[in-house]
Amino acid sequence: MFYASEFVYVYDHSDTEEVDLDESDSAENSSAAVLLPTRLPESTHSLPGSKSRSKSGFRSSFRNLFRRKSSKKSSLKSSQTTDESDGAHTSTQECDSSGTPSVDSKKKKNRIRQADPNIVAFKFRKLVDPSHMHTGDPEACGDCGAFLSNLSELRDAAGEGKVWQCEFCDKENLLVHFSEKQKPNGEDVTYMIEPATTVQGAKTLGYDESIVVFCIDVSGSMAATIEVPHAGYISRLKGVQTAIEQQLSKLAQEYPLRRVCLVTFESSVQVLGDCSAEPRLLTSSYTDHEAVMAEAKRMNALRPVNIAVDSIRARVRQLRTLGSTALGPGLAAALSIAMQTSGSQVIMCTDGLANVGVGSLEGSEQVRAAEVFYGEMKDVAKEHGVSISVISIEGSDCRLGQLGILADATGGQVNIVDPLQLRDEFGTILDKRILATKVRATLYLHRGLYVRHEPTVVSVATRDVGAVTGDQEITFEYGVRRGQTNASGAEADAEASGGDPQEPEQKSEDRDSKVRNPVDDLEFVPFQLQLRYTASDGSKAVRVFTQRRRLTRDRAEAEKSVNVRVVATHAVQQTARLAEQGRYRSSHAYNVGMSRKMSSWRSGDDYDDSQVQSAYEACSSDLVRNVRLEARRHPSGKKQSTSHASSSLATASDQTANAVYRAKKKSLF
């Protein structure tokens, strides 16, 4: 596990700061954090005749994010600076030519929680690294579910066995017929839950026999052309054909035993398989996805790509455009083929709105049914260990907000791509080897802490991740309980203020009396991350990391050596998660708050901060620009209502959905 700080920062109540989430700026002038902070690091202020103490690198680069572009209108600004105990506080007020405050300056400002480095992350490339394989089953706490670990303390029971008082929730667990030797002796332990099924052939030797299904839109709109500099025009379909041909050659050389299948859709759906036989036109009712899946499954066995490459390439060159867009039936057919082998991939490429059969996104009634359908397809893919990637052609509208849930939940990729860049996009997807499927991550905290951004105030949080590749990360942010119960936070009030809805409100008497927390008497607190997964050979295991961190009440000590890579990754991912819920103002406010703190934090190692900085700027600026556009479309800031199968991005533009889904999986370390 990776931590943003060497310490856990313990506070009596969260510090807050004021921001102005003025939504009146034009979209062209938007950036990752468009507002000048009201509270700047002391080193950014220079008195007349003194030398500037500002530092280069991450601090100054992030500060530049806040600088608003100069207004075309002339205005005078009067500044009022007051010294405060924790540094300089600067407020700015716009005036007209007579010195009278403008109307915009009277808008209500927002108070947000001041960010702290209480963040923990895990990089999934370590999931299948060798670790200590512990014999026997894990001993789980009867209350919270945490596993007995190297940090656990045992004492003799009155009778036979041992008593384990859980270091997370304090429950006393009786372990019958248990000896000290059975306790894990390391912080990294793997338990085998179910061994792989005994099979013969290449899979037992670790070869990749997974299936890659190219699910390609060949509807009439794919004939639209784009200009290629110095080379005339090419159609969207031609860009797809060229990309597939180039990836076929690469697959045949690097992954010769993978199997490639081709599925096309327009008004009808054709399964071309590995192109060793005539295409099969699906004749089942396109409004019945189960019938479509059953028919598609009755195809000839797929040959390894190194054998089938020439026949597939020849058939790809013969593709022609025609008709409407039966995207839903095409997806169902592709998934039914891919789900025959765990770890397989579906790469769906389209340029238009689904409008034929199940999954049609035209008309309100059809949209509601489509939400249920895509939700079911997502669940089927997760259950069978299949990742689905959704690629939209630049300049089109395909409702990525709804289609993107397929990729988001299964470990696939989402992107809007220029046809000339499809080769690189397909290559990126195929190069990301799936390490494990059906991954579920559960973080356990000491009962005196809680996981932020959860619906209730809890010390245990679980996320279904699906299929994972080596460059994926998961992050969690945590806070300190102060008189809170497990009741849900006041989301509506916090949403209106742009604050953190998961920061529970505390009664004034709680703050005054400084309600005691179990961590107040501790020097260290434990962390445990349980990762349940299915490996590529079909075996099921749970990998457990258990560590402890030292506590501090000194914010300066907690922030003296911050891992900015962990913070930046979490900031981007959490900004995206809030936007996905339709909470655009909270998303914007969160990004501003995190960016402010990152401007003053410095990494404690020799890593080049500029690499993180540029990656963060590129991702964050695009994300927040789209978030602010959606906030203008939904000025109430209320979460958009959708069914259980859809995210709140269902009503968002394709550009916003693309920015959000990609940011949720962004890795900056």
C-alpha positions as CSV (number, residue, x, y, z in Angstrom):
1,M,0.0,0.0,0.0
2,F,1.1,3.6,-0.6
3,Y,0.3,6.4,1.8
4,A,0.2,10.1,1.1
5,S,1.9,10.8,4.4
6,E,4.1,9.0,6.9
7,F,1.5,9.9,9.5
8,V,-2.2,9.8,10.1
9,Y,-3.3,13.3,10.8
10,V,-5.7,13.4,13.8
11,Y,-7.8,16.6,14.3
12,D,-10.6,17.7,16.6
13,H,-12.5,19.2,13.7
14,S,-11.8,19.8,10.1
15,D,-10.3,23.1,9.0
16,T,-12.2,24.9,6.3
17,E,-11.4,27.6,3.8
18,E,-13.3,29.9,1.5
19,V,-13.5,29.6,-2.3
20,D,-15.5,31.4,-4.9
21,L,-17.1,28.9,-7.3
22,D,-18.2,31.6,-9.7
23,E,-19.7,29.8,-12.7
24,S,-19.9,32.9,-14.9
25,D,-16.5,32.4,-16.6
26,S,-16.6,31.3,-20.2
27,A,-15.7,27.7,-20.9
28,E,-12.8,28.8,-22.9
29,N,-11.2,30.4,-19.8
30,S,-11.8,27.3,-17.6
31,S,-8.9,25.4,-16.2
32,A,-8.3,22.8,-13.5
33,A,-8.6,25.3,-10.8
34,V,-9.6,28.7,-12.2
35,L,-9.7,30.8,-9.0
36,L,-7.0,32.6,-7.2
37,P,-6.8,31.0,-3.7
38,T,-8.0,33.1,-0.8
39,R,-5.2,31.5,1.3
40,L,-1.8,31.1,-0.2
41,P,1.4,29.6,1.1
42,E,3.5,32.2,2.9
43,S,6.3,31.9,0.4
44,T,4.1,33.2,-2.4
45,H,3.9,36.7,-0.9
46,S,6.8,39.2,-1.4
47,L,7.0,42.5,0.5
48,P,8.6,45.5,-1.2
49,G,12.3,45.3,-1.1
50,S,12.4,41.7,0.0
51,K,13.4,38.6,-2.0
52,S,10.7,36.2,-3.2
53,R,10.8,32.9,-1.4
54,S,8.7,31.1,-3.9
55,K,10.0,27.7,-5.0
56,S,10.0,26.2,-8.5
57,G,8.6,22.8,-9.3
58,F,5.3,21.5,-8.1
59,R,4.4,24.4,-5.8
60,S,4.7,27.1,-8.4
61,S,3.2,25.0,-11.2
62,F,0.1,24.2,-9.3
63,R,-0.2,27.9,-8.2
64,N,-0.3,28.8,-11.9
65,L,-3.4,26.7,-12.3
66,F,-5.3,29.2,-10.1
67,R,-4.4,32.3,-12.1
68,R,-7.4,33.6,-14.0
69,K,-6.9,34.8,-17.6
70,S,-7.0,38.6,-17.9
71,S,-10.5,39.9,-18.6
72,K,-11.1,41.9,-21.8
73,K,-13.1,44.4,-19.8
74,S,-11.1,47.0,-17.8
75,S,-11.6,46.7,-14.1
76,L,-10.0,47.9,-10.9
77,K,-9.2,45.5,-8.1
78,S,-8.8,46.5,-4.5
79,S,-7.1,44.0,-2.2
80,Q,-7.4,43.7,1.5
81,T,-4.8,41.6,3.3
82,T,-5.1,40.5,6.9
83,D,-2.6,38.6,8.9
84,E,-3.9,35.4,10.5
85,S,-2.2,32.9,12.8
86,D,-1.8,30.3,10.1
87,G,-0.5,32.7,7.3
88,A,-1.6,35.4,5.0
89,H,-5.3,35.7,4.0
90,T,-6.0,37.5,0.7
91,S,-9.4,38.4,-0.6
92,T,-10.0,40.1,-3.9
93,Q,-12.9,42.3,-4.9
94,E,-13.7,43.5,-8.4
95,C,-14.8,47.1,-8.8
96,D,-16.2,49.1,-11.7
97,S,-14.6,52.3,-12.9
98,S,-16.1,54.3,-10.0
99,G,-14.7,52.0,-7.4
100,T,-18.1,50.4,-6.6
101,P,-18.1,46.7,-6.0
102,S,-19.5,44.9,-9.1
103,V,-22.6,42.7,-8.8
104,D,-20.6,39.6,-9.4
105,S,-18.4,40.3,-6.4
106,K,-21.4,40.0,-4.1
107,K,-22.1,36.4,-5.0
108,K,-22.0,34.0,-2.2
109,K,-18.7,32.3,-1.6
110,N,-18.3,28.7,-0.5
111,R,-16.5,27.1,2.4
112,I,-14.9,23.8,1.8
113,R,-12.9,21.4,4.0
114,Q,-9.2,22.1,3.9
115,A,-7.5,19.0,2.4
116,D,-5.2,16.8,4.4
117,P,-2.9,13.9,3.4
118,N,-5.1,11.2,5.0
119,I,-5.1,9.1,1.8
120,V,-4.1,5.5,1.0
121,A,-3.6,3.9,-2.4
122,F,-2.9,0.5,-3.9
123,K,-1.4,-0.3,-7.4
124,F,-2.8,-3.5,-8.9
125,R,0.4,-4.5,-10.6
126,K,1.3,-5.8,-7.1
127,L,-1.8,-8.0,-6.9
128,V,-0.3,-11.1,-8.5
129,D,3.3,-10.5,-7.4
130,P,4.7,-13.4,-5.4
131,S,3.8,-13.2,-1.7
132,H,3.7,-15.5,1.3
133,M,1.0,-18.2,0.7
134,H,-0.6,-18.8,4.1
135,T,-1.9,-22.3,4.7
136,G,-5.4,-22.7,6.1
137,D,-8.3,-20.3,6.1
138,P,-8.2,-16.7,7.3
139,E,-9.6,-16.0,10.8
140,A,-12.1,-13.2,10.4
141,C,-13.4,-10.9,13.1
142,G,-17.0,-11.7,14.0
143,D,-18.0,-8.0,13.9
144,C,-16.1,-6.0,11.3
145,G,-14.7,-8.9,9.1
146,A,-11.0,-7.9,9.4
147,F,-8.6,-10.8,9.3
148,L,-6.2,-11.9,12.0
149,S,-2.8,-10.5,11.0
150,N,0.8,-10.1,12.0
151,L,-0.4,-7.1,14.2
152,S,-2.9,-9.1,16.1
153,E,-2.3,-9.9,19.8
154,L,-3.5,-13.2,21.3
155,R,-4.0,-14.3,24.8
156,D,-4.9,-17.7,26.3
157,A,-8.6,-18.4,26.6
158,A,-10.1,-19.7,29.8
159,G,-10.4,-23.1,28.2
160,E,-8.7,-24.3,25.0
161,G,-7.7,-21.9,22.3
162,K,-6.9,-18.2,22.1
163,V,-8.7,-14.9,22.4
164,W,-8.1,-12.3,19.8
165,Q,-9.2,-8.8,20.5
166,C,-9.7,-7.2,17.0
167,E,-7.3,-4.3,16.6
168,F,-9.9,-2.6,14.3
169,C,-13.2,-2.8,16.2
170,D,-12.1,-4.2,19.7
171,K,-14.4,-7.3,19.5
172,E,-13.0,-10.3,21.4
173,N,-12.9,-13.4,19.2
174,L,-12.5,-16.9,20.6
175,L,-10.2,-19.0,18.4
176,V,-10.7,-22.6,19.3
177,H,-7.9,-25.1,18.6
178,F,-5.6,-22.2,17.5
179,S,-2.0,-21.8,18.3
180,E,0.4,-18.9,18.0
181,K,2.2,-20.6,15.1
182,Q,-0.9,-20.3,12.9
183,K,-0.8,-16.5,13.1
184,P,0.5,-14.8,9.9
185,N,4.0,-13.6,10.3
186,G,4.2,-10.9,7.6
187,E,2.3,-7.9,6.5
188,D,1.6,-9.4,3.0
189,V,-0.3,-12.7,3.0
190,T,-2.3,-14.6,0.3
191,Y,-4.9,-17.2,1.1
192,M,-6.0,-19.7,-1.6
193,I,-9.8,-19.8,-1.5
194,E,-10.3,-22.2,-4.5
195,P,-7.5,-23.8,-6.6
196,A,-7.6,-23.8,-10.4
197,T,-9.6,-26.4,-12.1
198,T,-7.3,-29.1,-13.6
199,V,-7.1,-28.7,-17.3
200,Q,-4.8,-29.8,-20.1
201,G,-3.2,-27.7,-22.7
202,A,-1.6,-24.3,-23.2
203,K,-3.5,-22.6,-20.4
204,T,-1.8,-24.7,-17.7
205,L,1.5,-23.4,-19.1
206,G,0.5,-19.8,-18.7
207,Y,-0.1,-19.1,-22.4
208,D,-2.7,-16.4,-23.3
209,E,-5.6,-18.1,-25.1
210,S,-8.1,-15.3,-24.4
211,I,-10.6,-14.0,-27.0
212,V,-10.5,-10.6,-28.5
213,V,-13.8,-9.6,-30.1
214,F,-13.8,-6.5,-32.4
215,C,-17.4,-5.3,-32.3
216,I,-17.5,-2.8,-35.2
217,D,-20.2,-0.3,-36.3
218,V,-20.6,-0.5,-40.1
219,S,-23.7,1.7,-40.2
220,G,-24.1,4.3,-42.9
221,S,-22.6,7.1,-40.8
222,M,-19.3,5.3,-40.8
223,A,-18.9,6.3,-44.4
224,A,-18.4,9.9,-43.3
225,T,-14.9,11.1,-44.3
226,I,-12.2,13.2,-42.8
227,E,-9.3,15.0,-44.4
228,V,-5.9,13.5,-44.1
229,P,-3.1,16.1,-44.6
230,H,-1.4,15.6,-48.0
231,A,-3.4,12.3,-48.6
232,G,-6.9,13.3,-49.4
233,Y,-9.9,11.9,-47.5
234,I,-10.6,8.6,-45.7
235,S,-13.8,7.3,-44.2
236,R,-14.3,6.5,-40.5
237,L,-14.7,2.8,-41.4
238,K,-11.4,2.9,-43.3
239,G,-9.7,4.2,-40.1
240,V,-11.1,1.3,-38.2
241,Q,-10.1,-1.3,-40.9
242,T,-6.5,0.0,-40.9
243,A,-6.3,-0.1,-37.1
244,I,-7.6,-3.7,-36.9
245,E,-5.2,-4.9,-39.7
246,Q,-2.2,-3.4,-37.9
247,Q,-3.2,-4.9,-34.6
248,L,-3.8,-8.4,-36.2
249,S,-0.1,-8.5,-37.2
250,K,1.0,-7.5,-33.7
251,L,-1.3,-10.0,-32.0
252,A,0.0,-12.8,-34.3
253,Q,3.6,-12.1,-33.3
254,E,3.3,-11.3,-29.6
255,Y,0.2,-13.3,-28.6
256,P,0.0,-16.1,-31.2
257,L,-2.5,-18.2,-29.2
258,R,-5.0,-15.5,-28.6
259,R,-8.2,-15.9,-30.6
260,V,-9.7,-13.0,-32.6
261,C,-13.4,-12.8,-33.5
262,L,-15.1,-10.2,-35.7
263,V,-18.7,-9.0,-35.1
264,T,-20.3,-6.2,-37.2
265,F,-23.5,-4.4,-36.7
266,E,-25.7,-2.0,-38.7
267,S,-29.4,-2.6,-39.1
268,S,-28.5,-6.3,-38.7
269,V,-25.7,-8.1,-36.8
270,Q,-23.2,-10.4,-38.4
271,V,-20.9,-12.8,-36.6
272,L,-17.8,-13.3,-38.8
273,G,-15.8,-15.3,-36.2
274,D,-12.3,-15.9,-37.3
275,C,-13.4,-15.6,-40.9
276,S,-12.8,-19.2,-41.8
277,A,-16.4,-19.7,-42.8
278,E,-19.2,-17.5,-44.3
279,P,-20.5,-14.8,-42.0
280,R,-23.6,-15.7,-39.9
281,L,-26.4,-13.2,-40.1
282,L,-28.3,-13.3,-36.8
283,T,-32.0,-13.8,-37.3
284,S,-33.2,-13.8,-33.7
285,S,-35.4,-11.0,-32.5
286,Y,-33.2,-8.0,-31.9
287,T,-35.4,-7.0,-29.0
288,D,-34.5,-10.2,-27.1
289,H,-30.9,-10.1,-26.1
290,E,-30.9,-13.6,-24.6
291,A,-32.0,-15.1,-28.0
292,V,-29.3,-13.0,-29.7
293,M,-26.6,-14.3,-27.3
294,A,-27.7,-17.9,-27.7
295,E,-27.6,-17.7,-31.5
296,A,-24.2,-16.0,-31.5
297,K,-22.7,-18.6,-29.3
298,R,-23.5,-21.3,-31.9
299,M,-20.5,-20.5,-34.0
300,N,-17.5,-22.4,-35.2
301,A,-14.5,-22.8,-32.8
302,L,-12.0,-20.0,-33.1
303,R,-8.5,-20.7,-34.3
304,P,-5.4,-19.1,-32.8
305,V,-4.7,-15.7,-34.4
306,N,-1.4,-16.8,-35.8
307,I,-3.3,-19.2,-38.0
308,A,-6.4,-17.1,-38.7
309,V,-4.7,-13.8,-39.3
310,D,-4.8,-13.8,-43.1
311,S,-8.4,-14.8,-43.4
312,I,-9.5,-12.1,-40.8
313,R,-7.4,-9.5,-42.6
314,A,-9.0,-10.2,-45.9
315,R,-12.5,-10.1,-44.5
316,V,-11.8,-6.8,-42.7
317,R,-10.9,-5.2,-46.0
318,Q,-14.2,-6.2,-47.5
319,L,-16.4,-4.5,-44.8
320,R,-18.9,-2.0,-46.2
321,T,-21.2,0.5,-44.6
322,L,-25.0,0.2,-44.6
323,G,-28.1,0.9,-42.6
324,S,-28.8,2.0,-39.0
325,T,-27.2,1.1,-35.7
326,A,-28.1,-2.2,-33.9
327,L,-25.4,-1.5,-31.2
328,G,-27.2,-3.4,-28.4
329,P,-27.7,-6.6,-30.3
330,G,-24.1,-6.4,-31.6
331,L,-22.8,-6.0,-28.0
332,A,-24.9,-9.0,-26.8
333,A,-23.5,-11.1,-29.6
334,A,-19.9,-10.1,-28.9
335,L,-20.2,-10.6,-25.2
336,S,-21.7,-14.1,-25.6
337,I,-18.6,-15.1,-27.6
338,A,-16.0,-13.4,-25.3
339,M,-17.6,-14.8,-22.1
340,Q,-16.5,-18.3,-23.1
341,T,-13.0,-17.6,-21.8
342,S,-12.3,-15.5,-18.6
343,G,-9.9,-12.6,-19.2
344,S,-11.2,-12.0,-22.8
345,Q,-11.9,-8.5,-24.2
346,V,-14.6,-6.8,-26.3
347,I,-13.5,-3.7,-28.2
348,M,-16.6,-1.9,-29.4
349,C,-16.1,1.0,-31.9
350,T,-19.1,3.1,-32.9
351,D,-19.9,6.6,-34.3
352,G,-23.6,6.9,-33.6
353,L,-26.6,6.5,-31.4
354,A,-28.0,2.9,-30.9
355,N,-31.4,2.9,-32.6
356,V,-32.2,-0.7,-33.5
357,G,-33.4,-3.4,-31.1
358,V,-32.5,-3.8,-27.5
359,G,-30.3,-1.0,-26.1
360,S,-31.8,1.6,-28.4
361,L,-31.3,5.1,-27.0
362,E,-33.9,6.9,-29.0
363,G,-37.1,7.9,-27.2
364,S,-37.6,8.1,-23.4
365,E,-39.3,4.7,-23.0
366,Q,-36.5,3.0,-25.0
367,V,-33.8,4.8,-22.9
368,R,-35.3,3.5,-19.7
369,A,-35.2,0.0,-21.0
370,A,-31.7,0.5,-22.4
371,E,-30.4,1.5,-19.0
372,V,-31.6,-1.9,-17.6
373,F,-30.1,-3.7,-20.6
374,Y,-26.6,-2.1,-20.4
375,G,-26.7,-2.7,-16.6
376,E,-27.3,-6.4,-17.2
377,M,-24.6,-6.7,-19.9
378,K,-22.2,-5.0,-17.4
379,D,-23.1,-7.6,-14.7
380,V,-22.7,-10.5,-17.2
381,A,-19.3,-9.3,-18.3
382,K,-18.1,-8.9,-14.7
383,E,-19.4,-12.4,-13.8
384,H,-17.4,-14.0,-16.6
385,G,-14.3,-11.9,-16.3
386,V,-14.7,-10.0,-19.6
387,S,-13.6,-6.4,-20.1
388,I,-15.5,-4.2,-22.5
389,S,-13.9,-1.1,-24.1
390,V,-16.0,1.5,-25.7
391,I,-14.4,3.7,-28.4
392,S,-16.4,6.5,-30.0
393,I,-15.3,8.2,-33.2
394,E,-14.5,11.9,-32.8
395,G,-17.3,14.2,-34.0
396,S,-20.1,11.8,-33.2
397,D,-22.6,11.4,-30.4
398,C,-23.2,7.9,-29.0
399,R,-24.3,8.6,-25.4
400,L,-21.0,7.7,-23.7
401,G,-22.5,8.4,-20.3
402,Q,-24.6,5.3,-20.7
403,L,-22.3,3.1,-22.8
404,G,-19.3,4.0,-20.6
405,I,-20.7,2.1,-17.6
406,L,-19.8,-1.1,-19.5
407,A,-16.1,-0.2,-19.6
408,D,-16.0,1.5,-16.2
409,A,-17.4,-1.6,-14.4
410,T,-15.4,-4.2,-16.3
411,G,-11.9,-2.8,-16.4
412,G,-12.2,-1.6,-20.0
413,Q,-11.3,1.7,-21.6
414,V,-13.5,4.6,-22.7
415,N,-12.3,7.2,-25.2
416,I,-13.3,9.5,-28.1
417,V,-10.8,9.0,-30.8
418,D,-9.8,10.6,-34.1
419,P,-10.1,7.8,-36.8
420,L,-6.4,8.4,-37.6
421,Q,-5.5,7.5,-34.0
422,L,-7.5,4.3,-33.7
423,R,-4.4,2.1,-34.3
424,D,-2.7,3.5,-31.2
425,E,-5.9,3.3,-29.2
426,F,-6.6,-0.3,-30.1
427,G,-2.9,-1.1,-29.3
428,T,-3.1,0.5,-25.9
429,I,-6.1,-1.6,-25.0
430,L,-4.6,-4.9,-26.2
431,D,-1.3,-4.2,-24.5
432,K,-2.9,-3.9,-21.1
433,R,-2.8,-7.5,-20.0
434,I,-5.6,-8.5,-17.6
435,L,-4.0,-9.6,-14.4
436,A,-7.1,-10.8,-12.6
437,T,-10.9,-10.7,-12.8
438,K,-13.8,-10.3,-10.3
439,V,-11.5,-8.1,-8.1
440,R,-13.1,-6.8,-4.9
441,A,-11.2,-4.4,-2.7
442,T,-12.1,-3.9,1.0
443,L,-10.3,-1.4,3.2
444,Y,-10.5,-1.8,7.0
445,L,-9.8,1.2,9.3
446,H,-9.5,1.5,13.1
447,R,-13.0,2.2,14.5
448,G,-11.8,5.8,15.4
449,L,-11.4,6.5,11.7
450,Y,-13.9,6.5,8.8
451,V,-13.7,6.3,5.0
452,R,-14.7,9.5,3.4
453,H,-17.1,9.8,0.4
454,E,-19.2,6.8,1.5
455,P,-23.0,7.0,1.9
456,T,-22.6,6.4,5.6
457,V,-19.9,7.0,8.2
458,V,-18.2,3.6,8.1
459,S,-14.8,2.3,9.0
460,V,-15.0,-0.4,6.3
461,A,-15.4,0.3,2.6
462,T,-15.7,-2.2,-0.3
463,R,-15.4,-1.6,-4.0
464,D,-16.1,-4.0,-6.9
465,V,-13.3,-3.3,-9.3
466,G,-13.9,-6.1,-11.9
467,A,-11.0,-6.9,-14.2
468,V,-7.7,-5.2,-13.5
469,T,-4.5,-4.4,-15.4
470,G,-1.1,-3.5,-14.0
471,D,-1.4,0.2,-14.4
472,Q,-4.7,0.6,-12.4
473,E,-4.8,2.0,-8.9
474,I,-7.5,2.3,-6.2
475,T,-7.4,5.1,-3.6
476,F,-9.3,5.8,-0.4
477,E,-9.5,9.0,1.7
478,Y,-10.2,8.8,5.5
479,G,-11.1,11.1,8.3
480,V,-11.3,11.1,12.1
481,R,-14.6,10.4,14.0
482,R,-15.7,13.1,16.4
483,G,-19.0,12.2,18.0
484,Q,-20.4,10.8,14.7
485,T,-22.7,7.9,14.4
486,N,-23.3,5.7,11.4
487,A,-26.0,8.0,10.1
488,S,-25.8,9.4,6.6
489,G,-24.4,12.9,6.1
490,A,-26.5,15.9,5.2
491,E,-25.8,15.7,1.5
492,A,-28.2,18.4,0.4
493,D,-26.8,21.1,2.7
494,A,-23.2,20.2,1.8
495,E,-24.0,20.1,-1.9
496,A,-25.4,23.6,-1.8
497,S,-22.3,24.9,-0.1
498,G,-19.9,23.1,-2.4
499,G,-18.5,21.3,0.7
500,D,-17.8,17.7,1.4
501,P,-21.1,15.8,2.0
502,Q,-19.2,13.0,3.7
503,E,-17.7,15.3,6.4
504,P,-20.3,14.7,9.1
505,E,-21.7,17.7,10.9
506,Q,-20.8,17.9,14.6
507,K,-22.8,19.6,17.3
508,S,-21.2,22.6,18.9
509,E,-21.0,20.9,22.2
510,D,-19.1,18.0,20.6
511,R,-16.5,20.4,19.3
512,D,-16.2,22.3,22.6
513,S,-15.8,19.2,24.7
514,K,-13.5,17.5,22.1
515,V,-15.4,14.2,22.2
516,R,-12.9,11.4,23.0
517,N,-11.9,9.1,20.2
518,P,-10.3,5.7,20.7
519,V,-7.3,6.9,18.6
520,D,-6.6,9.7,21.1
521,D,-4.8,7.2,23.4
522,L,-2.9,5.4,20.6
523,E,0.4,5.9,19.0
524,F,-0.3,3.8,15.9
525,V,-3.4,2.7,14.0
526,P,-3.8,-0.4,11.8
527,F,-4.8,-0.5,8.1
528,Q,-5.9,-3.6,6.3
529,L,-6.7,-4.1,2.6
530,Q,-8.3,-7.3,1.5
531,L,-8.2,-8.1,-2.3
532,R,-10.4,-11.0,-3.5
533,Y,-9.7,-12.0,-7.1
534,T,-9.8,-14.7,-9.7
535,A,-6.4,-15.4,-11.3
536,S,-5.9,-16.1,-15.0
537,D,-5.7,-19.8,-14.3
538,G,-9.2,-19.8,-12.7
539,S,-7.9,-20.0,-9.1
540,K,-9.6,-17.8,-6.5
541,A,-7.6,-16.1,-3.7
542,V,-7.6,-13.2,-1.3
543,R,-4.5,-11.2,-0.8
544,V,-4.2,-9.3,2.5
545,F,-2.0,-6.3,3.3
546,T,-1.9,-5.3,7.0
547,Q,0.2,-2.3,8.1
548,R,0.2,0.4,10.8
549,R,0.9,4.1,10.7
550,R,1.9,6.6,13.4
551,L,-0.5,9.3,14.5
552,T,0.2,13.0,14.8
553,R,-1.9,16.0,15.8
554,D,0.5,18.3,14.1
555,R,-0.7,19.2,10.6
556,A,2.7,20.5,9.7
557,E,4.3,17.2,10.6
558,A,1.8,15.2,8.6
559,E,2.4,17.5,5.6
560,K,6.2,17.7,5.8
561,S,6.8,14.8,3.4
562,V,3.8,14.3,1.2
563,N,3.7,11.7,-1.6
564,V,2.2,14.1,-4.2
565,R,1.8,11.2,-6.7
566,V,-0.7,9.5,-4.4
567,V,-2.5,12.8,-3.7
568,A,-2.7,13.8,-7.4
569,T,-4.0,10.4,-8.4
570,H,-6.7,10.5,-5.7
571,A,-7.6,14.1,-6.4
572,V,-8.3,13.3,-10.1
573,Q,-10.2,10.1,-9.3
574,Q,-12.3,11.6,-6.5
575,T,-13.1,14.7,-8.6
576,A,-14.4,12.2,-11.3
577,R,-16.4,10.1,-8.9
578,L,-18.2,13.1,-7.5
579,A,-19.0,14.2,-11.1
580,E,-20.2,10.8,-12.0
581,Q,-22.8,11.1,-9.2
582,G,-24.0,14.3,-10.8
583,R,-22.6,16.5,-8.0
584,Y,-20.8,18.9,-10.3
585,R,-20.3,21.8,-7.9
586,S,-19.0,19.5,-5.2
587,S,-16.7,18.0,-7.8
588,H,-15.4,21.4,-8.8
589,A,-15.0,22.5,-5.1
590,Y,-13.1,19.3,-4.2
591,N,-10.7,19.8,-7.1
592,V,-10.0,23.4,-6.1
593,G,-9.4,22.4,-2.4
594,M,-7.0,19.6,-3.3
595,S,-5.1,21.6,-5.9
596,R,-4.6,24.4,-3.4
597,K,-2.9,22.1,-0.9
598,M,-0.8,20.3,-3.5
599,S,0.7,23.7,-4.4
600,S,2.3,23.8,-1.0
601,W,3.2,20.1,-0.6
602,R,6.4,18.7,-1.8
603,S,7.4,15.1,-2.5
604,G,9.8,13.6,0.0
605,D,11.7,11.5,-2.5
606,D,13.8,12.1,-5.6
607,Y,11.0,11.6,-8.0
608,D,10.7,14.3,-10.7
609,D,7.6,16.3,-9.6
610,S,7.3,17.9,-13.0
611,Q,6.2,14.5,-14.5
612,V,3.3,14.3,-12.1
613,Q,2.5,18.0,-12.5
614,S,2.1,17.9,-16.3
615,A,0.0,14.7,-16.1
616,Y,-2.2,16.2,-13.4
617,E,-2.6,19.4,-15.3
618,A,-3.6,17.7,-18.5
619,C,-6.2,15.4,-16.9
620,S,-7.5,17.8,-14.3
621,S,-8.0,20.8,-16.6
622,D,-10.0,18.7,-19.1
623,L,-12.1,17.1,-16.4
624,V,-12.9,20.3,-14.5
625,R,-13.7,22.2,-17.7
626,N,-16.3,19.7,-18.5
627,V,-17.5,19.5,-14.9
628,R,-18.1,23.2,-14.9
629,L,-20.0,23.1,-18.2
630,E,-22.3,20.4,-16.7
631,A,-22.7,22.5,-13.5
632,R,-24.1,25.3,-15.7
633,R,-26.5,22.9,-17.3
634,H,-27.7,21.7,-13.9
635,P,-27.4,24.9,-11.7
636,S,-29.4,23.4,-8.8
637,G,-26.4,21.2,-8.2
638,K,-28.8,18.3,-7.3
639,K,-27.9,14.8,-8.2
640,Q,-29.7,13.7,-11.4
641,S,-32.2,10.9,-10.9
642,T,-31.5,7.8,-12.9
643,S,-32.2,4.1,-12.5
644,H,-30.0,1.7,-10.7
645,A,-28.4,0.6,-14.0
646,S,-27.2,4.0,-15.0
647,S,-24.8,6.6,-13.7
648,S,-25.8,10.3,-13.4
649,L,-23.7,10.8,-16.5
650,A,-26.6,9.5,-18.6
651,T,-27.6,13.1,-19.3
652,A,-24.1,14.5,-19.7
653,S,-22.3,15.2,-23.0
654,D,-20.0,12.6,-24.5
655,Q,-17.1,14.8,-23.8
656,T,-17.9,15.1,-20.1
657,A,-18.6,11.3,-19.8
658,N,-15.3,10.6,-21.5
659,A,-13.3,12.9,-19.2
660,V,-15.0,11.4,-16.1
661,Y,-14.6,7.8,-17.0
662,R,-10.9,8.2,-18.0
663,A,-10.1,10.2,-14.9
664,K,-11.6,7.6,-12.6
665,K,-8.8,5.2,-13.7
666,K,-6.1,7.8,-14.0
667,S,-2.7,6.7,-12.6
668,L,-0.1,9.3,-11.7
669,F,2.5,7.1,-10.0
